[in-house]
């Protein structure tokens, strides 16, 4: 069965570093891992003047580029899909999908807490089930150091 792990946290907290560690761990087990980054601001991965950019400028809904080994896919979204919906839609063959940044999810989440002075998200979000931080935080939730990947994996196995 497919496992979807959601990682959230404030900007600069170390979310991407944790995602990289989880990918490496699960790949070393022979798992097919996919990742989806959810963000709130505009972005563009196309480059002006390149073919796919020109297709998009001409008005195409979706564009893809491939060399037979790798593919990049760019598409508008005309439905109110969540990152979770997109994970199911576009990564059906993955054993594990890691979503980074989907704070609105009601599914179990892991919060990475860095050095921000802002209040941690787990204080108001009861969907957060694991805290990953080097700070001294007292919580009923598991609190695991950022470099303790084995401890994080163990906690994930209990929650997901």
Chimera marker file (.cmm) of the C-alpha trace (Angstrom):
<marker_set name="trace">
<marker id="1" x="0.000" y="0.000" z="0.000" r="1" g="1" b="0" radius="0.5"/>
<marker id="2" x="1.193" y="3.477" z="-0.857" r="1" g="1" b="0" radius="0.5"/>
<marker id="3" x="2.497" y="5.598" z="2.023" r="1" g="1" b="0" radius="0.5"/>
<marker id="4" x="2.151" y="9.391" z="1.873" r="1" g="1" b="0" radius="0.5"/>
<marker id="5" x="4.298" y="11.371" z="4.311" r="1" g="1" b="0" radius="0.5"/>
<marker id="6" x="3.661" y="15.093" z="4.738" r="1" g="1" b="0" radius="0.5"/>
<marker id="7" x="6.488" y="17.319" z="6.021" r="1" g="1" b="0" radius="0.5"/>
<marker id="8" x="5.707" y="20.879" z="7.136" r="1" g="1" b="0" radius="0.5"/>
<marker id="9" x="7.493" y="23.655" z="8.991" r="1" g="1" b="0" radius="0.5"/>
<marker id="10" x="8.456" y="27.277" z="8.854" r="1" g="1" b="0" radius="0.5"/>
<marker id="11" x="10.751" y="28.584" z="6.130" r="1" g="1" b="0" radius="0.5"/>
<marker id="12" x="14.358" y="27.609" z="6.753" r="1" g="1" b="0" radius="0.5"/>
<marker id="13" x="13.483" y="24.930" z="9.306" r="1" g="1" b="0" radius="0.5"/>
<marker id="14" x="15.178" y="22.073" z="7.449" r="1" g="1" b="0" radius="0.5"/>
<marker id="15" x="12.187" y="20.476" z="5.705" r="1" g="1" b="0" radius="0.5"/>
<marker id="16" x="14.001" y="19.834" z="2.426" r="1" g="1" b="0" radius="0.5"/>
<marker id="17" x="17.008" y="18.344" z="4.227" r="1" g="1" b="0" radius="0.5"/>
<marker id="18" x="14.690" y="15.921" z="6.025" r="1" g="1" b="0" radius="0.5"/>
<marker id="19" x="12.938" y="15.054" z="2.752" r="1" g="1" b="0" radius="0.5"/>
<marker id="20" x="16.338" y="14.278" z="1.184" r="1" g="1" b="0" radius="0.5"/>
<marker id="21" x="17.264" y="11.997" z="4.097" r="1" g="1" b="0" radius="0.5"/>
<marker id="22" x="13.934" y="10.170" z="3.900" r="1" g="1" b="0" radius="0.5"/>
<marker id="23" x="14.294" y="9.709" z="0.142" r="1" g="1" b="0" radius="0.5"/>
<marker id="24" x="17.793" y="8.253" z="0.564" r="1" g="1" b="0" radius="0.5"/>
<marker id="25" x="16.623" y="5.932" z="3.335" r="1" g="1" b="0" radius="0.5"/>
<marker id="26" x="13.622" y="4.568" z="1.449" r="1" g="1" b="0" radius="0.5"/>
<marker id="27" x="15.554" y="4.297" z="-1.837" r="1" g="1" b="0" radius="0.5"/>
<marker id="28" x="18.214" y="2.235" z="-0.032" r="1" g="1" b="0" radius="0.5"/>
<marker id="29" x="15.388" y="-0.190" z="0.794" r="1" g="1" b="0" radius="0.5"/>
<marker id="30" x="14.512" y="-0.462" z="-2.895" r="1" g="1" b="0" radius="0.5"/>
<marker id="31" x="11.348" y="1.623" z="-2.570" r="1" g="1" b="0" radius="0.5"/>
<marker id="32" x="10.049" y="3.782" z="-5.409" r="1" g="1" b="0" radius="0.5"/>
<marker id="33" x="9.881" y="7.261" z="-3.870" r="1" g="1" b="0" radius="0.5"/>
<marker id="34" x="8.278" y="10.398" z="-5.290" r="1" g="1" b="0" radius="0.5"/>
<marker id="35" x="8.247" y="13.929" z="-3.868" r="1" g="1" b="0" radius="0.5"/>
<marker id="36" x="5.838" y="16.806" z="-4.335" r="1" g="1" b="0" radius="0.5"/>
<marker id="37" x="6.599" y="20.353" z="-3.173" r="1" g="1" b="0" radius="0.5"/>
<marker id="38" x="3.553" y="22.440" z="-2.241" r="1" g="1" b="0" radius="0.5"/>
<marker id="39" x="4.015" y="26.198" z="-2.144" r="1" g="1" b="0" radius="0.5"/>
<marker id="40" x="1.831" y="29.281" z="-1.992" r="1" g="1" b="0" radius="0.5"/>
<marker id="41" x="3.684" y="31.646" z="-4.319" r="1" g="1" b="0" radius="0.5"/>
<marker id="42" x="4.016" y="31.692" z="-8.090" r="1" g="1" b="0" radius="0.5"/>
<marker id="43" x="6.845" y="29.739" z="-9.675" r="1" g="1" b="0" radius="0.5"/>
<marker id="44" x="8.137" y="28.889" z="-13.123" r="1" g="1" b="0" radius="0.5"/>
<marker id="45" x="10.455" y="26.026" z="-13.950" r="1" g="1" b="0" radius="0.5"/>
<marker id="46" x="10.406" y="26.758" z="-17.663" r="1" g="1" b="0" radius="0.5"/>
<marker id="47" x="13.029" y="28.946" z="-19.315" r="1" g="1" b="0" radius="0.5"/>
<marker id="48" x="12.195" y="31.759" z="-21.685" r="1" g="1" b="0" radius="0.5"/>
<marker id="49" x="12.799" y="30.839" z="-25.305" r="1" g="1" b="0" radius="0.5"/>
<marker id="50" x="12.978" y="27.072" z="-24.715" r="1" g="1" b="0" radius="0.5"/>
<marker id="51" x="10.530" y="24.824" z="-26.572" r="1" g="1" b="0" radius="0.5"/>
<marker id="52" x="8.234" y="23.996" z="-23.663" r="1" g="1" b="0" radius="0.5"/>
<marker id="53" x="8.166" y="27.671" z="-22.662" r="1" g="1" b="0" radius="0.5"/>
<marker id="54" x="7.168" y="28.543" z="-26.227" r="1" g="1" b="0" radius="0.5"/>
<marker id="55" x="4.408" y="25.917" z="-26.143" r="1" g="1" b="0" radius="0.5"/>
<marker id="56" x="3.071" y="27.441" z="-22.919" r="1" g="1" b="0" radius="0.5"/>
<marker id="57" x="3.291" y="30.957" z="-24.353" r="1" g="1" b="0" radius="0.5"/>
<marker id="58" x="1.253" y="29.729" z="-27.332" r="1" g="1" b="0" radius="0.5"/>
<marker id="59" x="-1.442" y="28.567" z="-24.913" r="1" g="1" b="0" radius="0.5"/>
<marker id="60" x="-0.974" y="24.829" z="-24.409" r="1" g="1" b="0" radius="0.5"/>
<marker id="61" x="-2.686" y="23.423" z="-21.270" r="1" g="1" b="0" radius="0.5"/>
<marker id="62" x="0.066" y="20.867" z="-20.555" r="1" g="1" b="0" radius="0.5"/>
<marker id="63" x="3.571" y="20.330" z="-21.868" r="1" g="1" b="0" radius="0.5"/>
<marker id="64" x="6.165" y="17.633" z="-21.281" r="1" g="1" b="0" radius="0.5"/>
<marker id="65" x="9.732" y="17.057" z="-22.287" r="1" g="1" b="0" radius="0.5"/>
<marker id="66" x="11.524" y="13.719" z="-22.298" r="1" g="1" b="0" radius="0.5"/>
<marker id="67" x="14.688" y="12.040" z="-23.471" r="1" g="1" b="0" radius="0.5"/>
<marker id="68" x="13.317" y="8.542" z="-22.915" r="1" g="1" b="0" radius="0.5"/>
<marker id="69" x="14.875" y="8.288" z="-19.456" r="1" g="1" b="0" radius="0.5"/>
<marker id="70" x="13.612" y="11.400" z="-17.698" r="1" g="1" b="0" radius="0.5"/>
<marker id="71" x="10.453" y="13.452" z="-18.118" r="1" g="1" b="0" radius="0.5"/>
<marker id="72" x="9.364" y="16.886" z="-16.931" r="1" g="1" b="0" radius="0.5"/>
<marker id="73" x="5.676" y="17.744" z="-16.982" r="1" g="1" b="0" radius="0.5"/>
<marker id="74" x="4.194" y="21.239" z="-16.706" r="1" g="1" b="0" radius="0.5"/>
<marker id="75" x="0.458" y="21.801" z="-16.591" r="1" g="1" b="0" radius="0.5"/>
<marker id="76" x="-2.161" y="24.290" z="-15.603" r="1" g="1" b="0" radius="0.5"/>
<marker id="77" x="-4.631" y="22.989" z="-13.048" r="1" g="1" b="0" radius="0.5"/>
<marker id="78" x="-8.268" y="23.738" z="-13.786" r="1" g="1" b="0" radius="0.5"/>
<marker id="79" x="-9.667" y="21.769" z="-10.860" r="1" g="1" b="0" radius="0.5"/>
<marker id="80" x="-9.273" y="22.494" z="-7.164" r="1" g="1" b="0" radius="0.5"/>
<marker id="81" x="-6.774" y="19.680" z="-6.613" r="1" g="1" b="0" radius="0.5"/>
<marker id="82" x="-4.914" y="19.453" z="-3.331" r="1" g="1" b="0" radius="0.5"/>
<marker id="83" x="-1.311" y="18.251" z="-3.195" r="1" g="1" b="0" radius="0.5"/>
<marker id="84" x="-2.698" y="14.963" z="-1.865" r="1" g="1" b="0" radius="0.5"/>
<marker id="85" x="-4.996" y="14.635" z="-4.918" r="1" g="1" b="0" radius="0.5"/>
<marker id="86" x="-2.055" y="15.355" z="-7.229" r="1" g="1" b="0" radius="0.5"/>
<marker id="87" x="0.122" y="12.802" z="-5.438" r="1" g="1" b="0" radius="0.5"/>
<marker id="88" x="-2.470" y="10.081" z="-6.053" r="1" g="1" b="0" radius="0.5"/>
<marker id="89" x="-3.060" y="11.215" z="-9.628" r="1" g="1" b="0" radius="0.5"/>
<marker id="90" x="0.530" y="11.567" z="-10.809" r="1" g="1" b="0" radius="0.5"/>
<marker id="91" x="2.456" y="9.069" z="-8.661" r="1" g="1" b="0" radius="0.5"/>
<marker id="92" x="0.322" y="5.897" z="-8.694" r="1" g="1" b="0" radius="0.5"/>
<marker id="93" x="3.346" y="3.613" z="-9.070" r="1" g="1" b="0" radius="0.5"/>
<marker id="94" x="5.251" y="5.024" z="-6.095" r="1" g="1" b="0" radius="0.5"/>
<marker id="95" x="5.605" y="3.092" z="-2.855" r="1" g="1" b="0" radius="0.5"/>
<marker id="96" x="6.180" y="6.277" z="-0.881" r="1" g="1" b="0" radius="0.5"/>
<marker id="97" x="5.229" y="9.857" z="-1.678" r="1" g="1" b="0" radius="0.5"/>
<marker id="98" x="6.666" y="12.698" z="0.355" r="1" g="1" b="0" radius="0.5"/>
<marker id="99" x="4.761" y="15.978" z="0.241" r="1" g="1" b="0" radius="0.5"/>
<marker id="100" x="6.676" y="19.008" z="1.476" r="1" g="1" b="0" radius="0.5"/>
<marker id="101" x="4.793" y="22.106" z="2.539" r="1" g="1" b="0" radius="0.5"/>
<marker id="102" x="1.111" y="21.085" z="2.571" r="1" g="1" b="0" radius="0.5"/>
<marker id="103" x="0.209" y="22.732" z="5.893" r="1" g="1" b="0" radius="0.5"/>
<marker id="104" x="-3.534" y="22.600" z="5.181" r="1" g="1" b="0" radius="0.5"/>
<marker id="105" x="-3.565" y="18.806" z="5.084" r="1" g="1" b="0" radius="0.5"/>
<marker id="106" x="-5.704" y="17.031" z="7.645" r="1" g="1" b="0" radius="0.5"/>
<marker id="107" x="-3.633" y="13.872" z="7.180" r="1" g="1" b="0" radius="0.5"/>
<marker id="108" x="-0.898" y="13.064" z="9.712" r="1" g="1" b="0" radius="0.5"/>
<marker id="109" x="2.049" y="15.431" z="9.372" r="1" g="1" b="0" radius="0.5"/>
<marker id="110" x="5.613" y="15.820" z="10.584" r="1" g="1" b="0" radius="0.5"/>
<marker id="111" x="6.683" y="19.300" z="11.663" r="1" g="1" b="0" radius="0.5"/>
<marker id="112" x="10.310" y="20.291" z="11.311" r="1" g="1" b="0" radius="0.5"/>
<marker id="113" x="11.104" y="23.040" z="13.803" r="1" g="1" b="0" radius="0.5"/>
<marker id="114" x="14.188" y="25.141" z="13.210" r="1" g="1" b="0" radius="0.5"/>
<marker id="115" x="15.455" y="28.311" z="14.842" r="1" g="1" b="0" radius="0.5"/>
<marker id="116" x="12.443" y="30.493" z="14.016" r="1" g="1" b="0" radius="0.5"/>
<marker id="117" x="11.080" y="32.583" z="16.860" r="1" g="1" b="0" radius="0.5"/>
<marker id="118" x="7.567" y="32.020" z="15.504" r="1" g="1" b="0" radius="0.5"/>
<marker id="119" x="5.262" y="29.700" z="17.420" r="1" g="1" b="0" radius="0.5"/>
<marker id="120" x="5.591" y="26.083" z="16.256" r="1" g="1" b="0" radius="0.5"/>
<marker id="121" x="2.694" y="24.872" z="14.129" r="1" g="1" b="0" radius="0.5"/>
<marker id="122" x="1.882" y="21.855" z="16.315" r="1" g="1" b="0" radius="0.5"/>
<marker id="123" x="0.491" y="24.213" z="18.972" r="1" g="1" b="0" radius="0.5"/>
<marker id="124" x="-2.603" y="24.816" z="16.817" r="1" g="1" b="0" radius="0.5"/>
<marker id="125" x="-2.538" y="21.847" z="14.399" r="1" g="1" b="0" radius="0.5"/>
<marker id="126" x="-3.620" y="18.505" z="15.856" r="1" g="1" b="0" radius="0.5"/>
<marker id="127" x="-2.811" y="16.665" z="12.592" r="1" g="1" b="0" radius="0.5"/>
<marker id="128" x="0.895" y="17.016" z="13.430" r="1" g="1" b="0" radius="0.5"/>
<marker id="129" x="2.035" y="13.706" z="14.892" r="1" g="1" b="0" radius="0.5"/>
<marker id="130" x="5.858" y="13.957" z="14.969" r="1" g="1" b="0" radius="0.5"/>
<marker id="131" x="8.208" y="16.850" z="15.790" r="1" g="1" b="0" radius="0.5"/>
<marker id="132" x="11.698" y="16.920" z="14.289" r="1" g="1" b="0" radius="0.5"/>
<marker id="133" x="13.931" y="19.509" z="15.926" r="1" g="1" b="0" radius="0.5"/>
<marker id="134" x="17.172" y="20.113" z="17.759" r="1" g="1" b="0" radius="0.5"/>
<marker id="135" x="15.394" y="22.455" z="20.178" r="1" g="1" b="0" radius="0.5"/>
<marker id="136" x="14.334" y="21.393" z="23.669" r="1" g="1" b="0" radius="0.5"/>
<marker id="137" x="10.587" y="21.113" z="23.253" r="1" g="1" b="0" radius="0.5"/>
<marker id="138" x="8.279" y="19.432" z="25.716" r="1" g="1" b="0" radius="0.5"/>
<marker id="139" x="5.325" y="17.740" z="24.036" r="1" g="1" b="0" radius="0.5"/>
<marker id="140" x="3.173" y="14.632" z="24.201" r="1" g="1" b="0" radius="0.5"/>
<marker id="141" x="4.220" y="14.128" z="20.572" r="1" g="1" b="0" radius="0.5"/>
<marker id="142" x="7.427" y="12.295" z="19.709" r="1" g="1" b="0" radius="0.5"/>
<marker id="143" x="10.268" y="14.861" z="19.574" r="1" g="1" b="0" radius="0.5"/>
<marker id="144" x="13.197" y="13.581" z="17.513" r="1" g="1" b="0" radius="0.5"/>
<marker id="145" x="16.538" y="15.219" z="16.718" r="1" g="1" b="0" radius="0.5"/>
<marker id="146" x="17.019" y="16.188" z="13.063" r="1" g="1" b="0" radius="0.5"/>
<marker id="147" x="20.027" y="13.902" z="12.531" r="1" g="1" b="0" radius="0.5"/>
<marker id="148" x="18.331" y="10.875" z="14.113" r="1" g="1" b="0" radius="0.5"/>
<marker id="149" x="16.982" y="9.437" z="10.853" r="1" g="1" b="0" radius="0.5"/>
<marker id="150" x="16.501" y="5.987" z="12.416" r="1" g="1" b="0" radius="0.5"/>
<marker id="151" x="14.352" y="7.507" z="15.172" r="1" g="1" b="0" radius="0.5"/>
<marker id="152" x="12.370" y="9.518" z="12.630" r="1" g="1" b="0" radius="0.5"/>
<marker id="153" x="11.782" y="6.410" z="10.482" r="1" g="1" b="0" radius="0.5"/>
<marker id="154" x="10.695" y="4.446" z="13.566" r="1" g="1" b="0" radius="0.5"/>
<marker id="155" x="8.195" y="7.179" z="14.499" r="1" g="1" b="0" radius="0.5"/>
<marker id="156" x="6.913" y="7.330" z="10.906" r="1" g="1" b="0" radius="0.5"/>
<marker id="157" x="6.305" y="3.566" z="10.918" r="1" g="1" b="0" radius="0.5"/>
<marker id="158" x="4.151" y="3.936" z="14.052" r="1" g="1" b="0" radius="0.5"/>
<marker id="159" x="2.097" y="6.835" z="12.672" r="1" g="1" b="0" radius="0.5"/>
<marker id="160" x="1.706" y="6.071" z="8.961" r="1" g="1" b="0" radius="0.5"/>
<link id1="1" id2="2" r="1" g="1" b="0" radius="0.2"/>
<link id1="2" id2="3" r="1" g="1" b="0" radius="0.2"/>
<link id1="3" id2="4" r="1" g="1" b="0" radius="0.2"/>
<link id1="4" id2="5" r="1" g="1" b="0" radius="0.2"/>
<link id1="5" id2="6" r="1" g="1" b="0" radius="0.2"/>
<link id1="6" id2="7" r="1" g="1" b="0" radius="0.2"/>
<link id1="7" id2="8" r="1" g="1" b="0" radius="0.2"/>
<link id1="8" id2="9" r="1" g="1" b="0" radius="0.2"/>
<link id1="9" id2="10" r="1" g="1" b="0" radius="0.2"/>
<link id1="10" id2="11" r="1" g="1" b="0" radius="0.2"/>
<link id1="11" id2="12" r="1" g="1" b="0" radius="0.2"/>
<link id1="12" id2="13" r="1" g="1" b="0" radius="0.2"/>
<link id1="13" id2="14" r="1" g="1" b="0" radius="0.2"/>
<link id1="14" id2="15" r="1" g="1" b="0" radius="0.2"/>
<link id1="15" id2="16" r="1" g="1" b="0" radius="0.2"/>
<link id1="16" id2="17" r="1" g="1" b="0" radius="0.2"/>
<link id1="17" id2="18" r="1" g="1" b="0" radius="0.2"/>
<link id1="18" id2="19" r="1" g="1" b="0" radius="0.2"/>
<link id1="19" id2="20" r="1" g="1" b="0" radius="0.2"/>
<link id1="20" id2="21" r="1" g="1" b="0" radius="0.2"/>
<link id1="21" id2="22" r="1" g="1" b="0" radius="0.2"/>
<link id1="22" id2="23" r="1" g="1" b="0" radius="0.2"/>
<link id1="23" id2="24" r="1" g="1" b="0" radius="0.2"/>
<link id1="24" id2="25" r="1" g="1" b="0" radius="0.2"/>
<link id1="25" id2="26" r="1" g="1" b="0" radius="0.2"/>
<link id1="26" id2="27" r="1" g="1" b="0" radius="0.2"/>
<link id1="27" id2="28" r="1" g="1" b="0" radius="0.2"/>
<link id1="28" id2="29" r="1" g="1" b="0" radius="0.2"/>
<link id1="29" id2="30" r="1" g="1" b="0" radius="0.2"/>
<link id1="30" id2="31" r="1" g="1" b="0" radius="0.2"/>
<link id1="31" id2="32" r="1" g="1" b="0" radius="0.2"/>
<link id1="32" id2="33" r="1" g="1" b="0" radius="0.2"/>
<link id1="33" id2="34" r="1" g="1" b="0" radius="0.2"/>
<link id1="34" id2="35" r="1" g="1" b="0" radius="0.2"/>
<link id1="35" id2="36" r="1" g="1" b="0" radius="0.2"/>
<link id1="36" id2="37" r="1" g="1" b="0" radius="0.2"/>
<link id1="37" id2="38" r="1" g="1" b="0" radius="0.2"/>
<link id1="38" id2="39" r="1" g="1" b="0" radius="0.2"/>
<link id1="39" id2="40" r="1" g="1" b="0" radius="0.2"/>
<link id1="40" id2="41" r="1" g="1" b="0" radius="0.2"/>
<link id1="41" id2="42" r="1" g="1" b="0" radius="0.2"/>
<link id1="42" id2="43" r="1" g="1" b="0" radius="0.2"/>
<link id1="43" id2="44" r="1" g="1" b="0" radius="0.2"/>
<link id1="44" id2="45" r="1" g="1" b="0" radius="0.2"/>
<link id1="45" id2="46" r="1" g="1" b="0" radius="0.2"/>
<link id1="46" id2="47" r="1" g="1" b="0" radius="0.2"/>
<link id1="47" id2="48" r="1" g="1" b="0" radius="0.2"/>
<link id1="48" id2="49" r="1" g="1" b="0" radius="0.2"/>
<link id1="49" id2="50" r="1" g="1" b="0" radius="0.2"/>
<link id1="50" id2="51" r="1" g="1" b="0" radius="0.2"/>
<link id1="51" id2="52" r="1" g="1" b="0" radius="0.2"/>
<link id1="52" id2="53" r="1" g="1" b="0" radius="0.2"/>
<link id1="53" id2="54" r="1" g="1" b="0" radius="0.2"/>
<link id1="54" id2="55" r="1" g="1" b="0" radius="0.2"/>
<link id1="55" id2="56" r="1" g="1" b="0" radius="0.2"/>
<link id1="56" id2="57" r="1" g="1" b="0" radius="0.2"/>
<link id1="57" id2="58" r="1" g="1" b="0" radius="0.2"/>
<link id1="58" id2="59" r="1" g="1" b="0" radius="0.2"/>
<link id1="59" id2="60" r="1" g="1" b="0" radius="0.2"/>
<link id1="60" id2="61" r="1" g="1" b="0" radius="0.2"/>
<link id1="61" id2="62" r="1" g="1" b="0" radius="0.2"/>
<link id1="62" id2="63" r="1" g="1" b="0" radius="0.2"/>
<link id1="63" id2="64" r="1" g="1" b="0" radius="0.2"/>
<link id1="64" id2="65" r="1" g="1" b="0" radius="0.2"/>
<link id1="65" id2="66" r="1" g="1" b="0" radius="0.2"/>
<link id1="66" id2="67" r="1" g="1" b="0" radius="0.2"/>
<link id1="67" id2="68" r="1" g="1" b="0" radius="0.2"/>
<link id1="68" id2="69" r="1" g="1" b="0" radius="0.2"/>
<link id1="69" id2="70" r="1" g="1" b="0" radius="0.2"/>
<link id1="70" id2="71" r="1" g="1" b="0" radius="0.2"/>
<link id1="71" id2="72" r="1" g="1" b="0" radius="0.2"/>
<link id1="72" id2="73" r="1" g="1" b="0" radius="0.2"/>
<link id1="73" id2="74" r="1" g="1" b="0" radius="0.2"/>
<link id1="74" id2="75" r="1" g="1" b="0" radius="0.2"/>
<link id1="75" id2="76" r="1" g="1" b="0" radius="0.2"/>
<link id1="76" id2="77" r="1" g="1" b="0" radius="0.2"/>
<link id1="77" id2="78" r="1" g="1" b="0" radius="0.2"/>
<link id1="78" id2="79" r="1" g="1" b="0" radius="0.2"/>
<link id1="79" id2="80" r="1" g="1" b="0" radius="0.2"/>
<link id1="80" id2="81" r="1" g="1" b="0" radius="0.2"/>
<link id1="81" id2="82" r="1" g="1" b="0" radius="0.2"/>
<link id1="82" id2="83" r="1" g="1" b="0" radius="0.2"/>
<link id1="83" id2="84" r="1" g="1" b="0" radius="0.2"/>
<link id1="84" id2="85" r="1" g="1" b="0" radius="0.2"/>
<link id1="85" id2="86" r="1" g="1" b="0" radius="0.2"/>
<link id1="86" id2="87" r="1" g="1" b="0" radius="0.2"/>
<link id1="87" id2="88" r="1" g="1" b="0" radius="0.2"/>
<link id1="88" id2="89" r="1" g="1" b="0" radius="0.2"/>
<link id1="89" id2="90" r="1" g="1" b="0" radius="0.2"/>
<link id1="90" id2="91" r="1" g="1" b="0" radius="0.2"/>
<link id1="91" id2="92" r="1" g="1" b="0" radius="0.2"/>
<link id1="92" id2="93" r="1" g="1" b="0" radius="0.2"/>
<link id1="93" id2="94" r="1" g="1" b="0" radius="0.2"/>
<link id1="94" id2="95" r="1" g="1" b="0" radius="0.2"/>
<link id1="95" id2="96" r="1" g="1" b="0" radius="0.2"/>
<link id1="96" id2="97" r="1" g="1" b="0" radius="0.2"/>
<link id1="97" id2="98" r="1" g="1" b="0" radius="0.2"/>
<link id1="98" id2="99" r="1" g="1" b="0" radius="0.2"/>
<link id1="99" id2="100" r="1" g="1" b="0" radius="0.2"/>
<link id1="100" id2="101" r="1" g="1" b="0" radius="0.2"/>
<link id1="101" id2="102" r="1" g="1" b="0" radius="0.2"/>
<link id1="102" id2="103" r="1" g="1" b="0" radius="0.2"/>
<link id1="103" id2="104" r="1" g="1" b="0" radius="0.2"/>
<link id1="104" id2="105" r="1" g="1" b="0" radius="0.2"/>
<link id1="105" id2="106" r="1" g="1" b="0" radius="0.2"/>
<link id1="106" id2="107" r="1" g="1" b="0" radius="0.2"/>
<link id1="107" id2="108" r="1" g="1" b="0" radius="0.2"/>
<link id1="108" id2="109" r="1" g="1" b="0" radius="0.2"/>
<link id1="109" id2="110" r="1" g="1" b="0" radius="0.2"/>
<link id1="110" id2="111" r="1" g="1" b="0" radius="0.2"/>
<link id1="111" id2="112" r="1" g="1" b="0" radius="0.2"/>
<link id1="112" id2="113" r="1" g="1" b="0" radius="0.2"/>
<link id1="113" id2="114" r="1" g="1" b="0" radius="0.2"/>
<link id1="114" id2="115" r="1" g="1" b="0" radius="0.2"/>
<link id1="115" id2="116" r="1" g="1" b="0" radius="0.2"/>
<link id1="116" id2="117" r="1" g="1" b="0" radius="0.2"/>
<link id1="117" id2="118" r="1" g="1" b="0" radius="0.2"/>
<link id1="118" id2="119" r="1" g="1" b="0" radius="0.2"/>
<link id1="119" id2="120" r="1" g="1" b="0" radius="0.2"/>
<link id1="120" id2="121" r="1" g="1" b="0" radius="0.2"/>
<link id1="121" id2="122" r="1" g="1" b="0" radius="0.2"/>
<link id1="122" id2="123" r="1" g="1" b="0" radius="0.2"/>
<link id1="123" id2="124" r="1" g="1" b="0" radius="0.2"/>
<link id1="124" id2="125" r="1" g="1" b="0" radius="0.2"/>
<link id1="125" id2="126" r="1" g="1" b="0" radius="0.2"/>
<link id1="126" id2="127" r="1" g="1" b="0" radius="0.2"/>
<link id1="127" id2="128" r="1" g="1" b="0" radius="0.2"/>
<link id1="128" id2="129" r="1" g="1" b="0" radius="0.2"/>
<link id1="129" id2="130" r="1" g="1" b="0" radius="0.2"/>
<link id1="130" id2="131" r="1" g="1" b="0" radius="0.2"/>
<link id1="131" id2="132" r="1" g="1" b="0" radius="0.2"/>
<link id1="132" id2="133" r="1" g="1" b="0" radius="0.2"/>
<link id1="133" id2="134" r="1" g="1" b="0" radius="0.2"/>
<link id1="134" id2="135" r="1" g="1" b="0" radius="0.2"/>
<link id1="135" id2="136" r="1" g="1" b="0" radius="0.2"/>
<link id1="136" id2="137" r="1" g="1" b="0" radius="0.2"/>
<link id1="137" id2="138" r="1" g="1" b="0" radius="0.2"/>
<link id1="138" id2="139" r="1" g="1" b="0" radius="0.2"/>
<link id1="139" id2="140" r="1" g="1" b="0" radius="0.2"/>
<link id1="140" id2="141" r="1" g="1" b="0" radius="0.2"/>
<link id1="141" id2="142" r="1" g="1" b="0" radius="0.2"/>
<link id1="142" id2="143" r="1" g="1" b="0" radius="0.2"/>
<link id1="143" id2="144" r="1" g="1" b="0" radius="0.2"/>
<link id1="144" id2="145" r="1" g="1" b="0" radius="0.2"/>
<link id1="145" id2="146" r="1" g="1" b="0" radius="0.2"/>
<link id1="146" id2="147" r="1" g="1" b="0" radius="0.2"/>
<link id1="147" id2="148" r="1" g="1" b="0" radius="0.2"/>
<link id1="148" id2="149" r="1" g="1" b="0" radius="0.2"/>
<link id1="149" id2="150" r="1" g="1" b="0" radius="0.2"/>
<link id1="150" id2="151" r="1" g="1" b="0" radius="0.2"/>
<link id1="151" id2="152" r="1" g="1" b="0" radius="0.2"/>
<link id1="152" id2="153" r="1" g="1" b="0" radius="0.2"/>
<link id1="153" id2="154" r="1" g="1" b="0" radius="0.2"/>
<link id1="154" id2="155" r="1" g="1" b="0" radius="0.2"/>
<link id1="155" id2="156" r="1" g="1" b="0" radius="0.2"/>
<link id1="156" id2="157" r="1" g="1" b="0" radius="0.2"/>
<link id1="157" id2="158" r="1" g="1" b="0" radius="0.2"/>
<link id1="158" id2="159" r="1" g="1" b="0" radius="0.2"/>
<link id1="159" id2="160" r="1" g="1" b="0" radius="0.2"/>
</marker_set>
